[in-house]
Amino acid sequence: MAEKDSAKADEKQIVVLSAFGKDRTGLVAGVTKVLAENKVNIEDLSQTIMQDVFAMVMLLDISNAGCDYETLQKKLDQEGKKIGLQINIQHKEIFEYMHRI
């Protein structure tokens, strides 16, 4: 039983973050500030700017986060409103299921 508990504690809880908005200075800083304040680990990140549209996708590990999933989404929503980004998070399994062919 202890092995099961230990394995569960070591499991990552991966979520997919997507962010879109008009490009301007400080967008990545605003998002990563919220993540750092809540002890969320960035596993991978990709961003691009298409003309003046900023787009970013992150894989995040929330297993050691200082808040639950819903609270993190609310905090990201608040920051998104301040900096002009639409920010969404989604559990990786749900994201993969929704994007199956």
Secondary structure as UniProt FT lines:
FT   HELIX           2..10
FT   STRAND          14..22
FT   TURN            25..26
FT   HELIX           27..37
FT   TURN            38..39
FT   STRAND          41..50
FT   TURN            51..52
FT   STRAND          53..61
FT   TURN            63..64
FT   HELIX           69..83
FT   STRAND          85..91
FT   HELIX           92..98
//
